[in-house]
């Protein structure tokens, strides 16, 4: 079981960057014009130009929190970091989930206003799946480490 968690967690080190560049949504001001694709990275680039404080929060939640948690879990899985850090890593993962909720909220608000058009992209689902997978891996790690079953 621990080996499965190790592989799944290490896969997240590849999947997270893909999700950051994948289209979260396609948005346009009016339905007649083409839709622009927005990713985590392109959204952050826009934020850095207009709102540095929000850009720092999004960068922390969308990039650093999930990646630090994934690296931390890998260190725990390979006994390079103590198991006592698991609650902290779990808390860091919850910060990353807050970013998914923020993106979903923006989509709902933008659609509700009715001025423009927003379509969710596959990147939103991938980013959400990565965050949820990280939460599940984090939840299963203590049990896998305590049973010492390595398949």
Secondary structure as the mmCIF struct_conf table of DSSP 4:
data_model
#
loop_
_struct_conf.conf_type_id
_struct_conf.id
_struct_conf.beg_label_comp_id
_struct_conf.beg_label_asym_id
_struct_conf.beg_label_seq_id
_struct_conf.end_label_comp_id
_struct_conf.end_label_asym_id
_struct_conf.end_label_seq_id
HELX_RH_AL_P HELX_RH_AL_P1 UNK A 2 UNK A 21
BEND BEND1 UNK A 22 UNK A 22
BEND BEND2 UNK A 24 UNK A 24
STRN STRN1 UNK A 25 UNK A 28
BEND BEND3 UNK A 29 UNK A 30
TURN_TY1_P TURN_TY1_P1 UNK A 31 UNK A 32
BEND BEND4 UNK A 33 UNK A 33
HELX_LH_PP_P HELX_LH_PP_P1 UNK A 34 UNK A 35
STRN STRN2 UNK A 36 UNK A 38
HELX_RH_AL_P HELX_RH_AL_P2 UNK A 40 UNK A 50
HELX_RH_AL_P HELX_RH_AL_P3 UNK A 52 UNK A 59
HELX_RH_PI_P HELX_RH_PI_P1 UNK A 60 UNK A 65
HELX_RH_AL_P HELX_RH_AL_P4 UNK A 66 UNK A 77
TURN_TY1_P TURN_TY1_P2 UNK A 78 UNK A 79
BEND BEND5 UNK A 80 UNK A 81
HELX_RH_3T_P HELX_RH_3T_P1 UNK A 83 UNK A 85
HELX_RH_AL_P HELX_RH_AL_P5 UNK A 86 UNK A 113
BEND BEND6 UNK A 115 UNK A 116
STRN STRN3 UNK A 117 UNK A 120
HELX_RH_AL_P HELX_RH_AL_P6 UNK A 122 UNK A 147
TURN_TY1_P TURN_TY1_P3 UNK A 148 UNK A 148
#
